[in-house]
């Protein structure tokens, strides 16, 4: 898989908390990514869009607001970054994702 996520799953207190996932790009070129959540009411993601350099890493911070215990997921879509792109949100708009990684998140 060109984009790896560690940890591959997450657990966070239902009362609220923060977990961080590391994205690793194993491609020879720069990639652009977008993070989507199955529960936008209780989760905040930072960043939602980003670039990762070849053989580089990036961080995604997931903040869980207080809410009922629930199983959710993040879906991280990725594609090769267009040459010279500087704004990841704009760069991602015109692309078809090359793949995605699903990260289960459990609030307990």
C-alpha positions in Angstrom: 0.0 0.0 0.0 1.5 3.4 -1.0 0.1 5.1 2.1 0.5 3.4 5.5 -1.3 4.5 8.7 0.0 3.9 12.2 -1.7 3.0 14.4 -4.0 1.2 12.0 -6.9 1.6 14.5 -7.7 3.9 17.4 -9.5 3.9 20.7 -10.5 7.2 22.4 -12.6 7.9 25.5 -16.2 8.7 24.8 -15.8 11.6 27.2 -13.3 13.1 24.7 -9.7 12.8 23.9 -7.0 13.1 21.2 -5.2 10.5 19.2 -2.5 11.0 16.5 -2.0 8.8 13.5 1.2 8.9 11.4 0.8 8.6 7.6 3.8 7.2 5.7 4.3 7.7 2.0 6.2 4.8 0.3 5.8 6.2 -3.2 8.6 7.8 -5.2 6.5 10.9 -5.6 4.7 13.4 -3.4 1.1 12.4 -2.5 -1.9 14.5 -1.5 -4.4 13.2 1.0 -7.9 14.0 2.4 -9.3 12.6 5.7 -13.0 11.9 6.0 -14.9 10.9 9.2 -18.0 8.8 9.6 -19.0 11.0 12.5 -18.5 14.8 12.0 -20.5 15.6 15.1 -18.0 14.2 17.6 -14.7 14.2 15.7 -12.4 17.1 14.6 -9.5 16.3 12.2 -6.3 18.3 11.8 -5.4 18.6 9.0 -8.2 17.4 6.7 -6.0 17.9 3.6 -2.2 17.6 3.3 0.9 16.6 1.3 3.4 14.0 2.2 6.8 14.0 0.5 8.3 10.9 -1.1 9.4 8.4 1.6 8.1 11.0 4.2 5.6 11.1 7.0 2.8 13.3 8.1 0.6 13.5 11.2 -3.2 13.6 11.5 -4.6 14.6 14.9 -8.1 13.2 15.7 -9.9 15.0 18.5 -13.0 13.3 20.0 -15.6 15.5 21.6 -17.8 14.1 24.4 -20.6 11.9 23.1 -22.1 8.4 23.4 -19.8 5.4 23.0 -19.7 4.4 19.3 -17.7 2.7 16.6 -16.7 5.1 13.8 -14.0 5.2 11.1 -11.7 7.5 9.2 -11.2 7.1 5.5 -7.9 8.6 4.2 -8.0 9.1 0.4 -4.8 9.7 -1.4 -3.4 10.4 -4.9 -0.2 11.5 -6.6 0.2 15.3 -6.0 0.1 17.5 -9.1 3.5 19.0 -10.0 4.0 22.4 -8.4 0.8 22.1 -6.2 1.0 24.2 -3.0 -2.6 24.1 -1.7 -3.6 20.5 -0.8 -7.3 21.2 -0.8 -7.2 22.8 -4.2 -4.9 20.0 -5.5 -7.2 17.3 -4.3 -10.3 18.8 -5.9 -9.5 17.8 -9.5 -8.1 14.4 -8.7 -9.6 10.9 -8.6 -8.2 9.2 -5.5 -5.7 6.4 -6.3 -6.7 4.6 -3.1 -7.8 4.9 0.4 -7.1 3.5 3.9 -9.8 2.9 6.4 -9.0 3.4 10.1 -11.5 2.1 12.6 -12.0 4.4 15.7 -13.7 3.1 18.8 -15.1 5.5 21.5 -15.6 3.8 24.8 
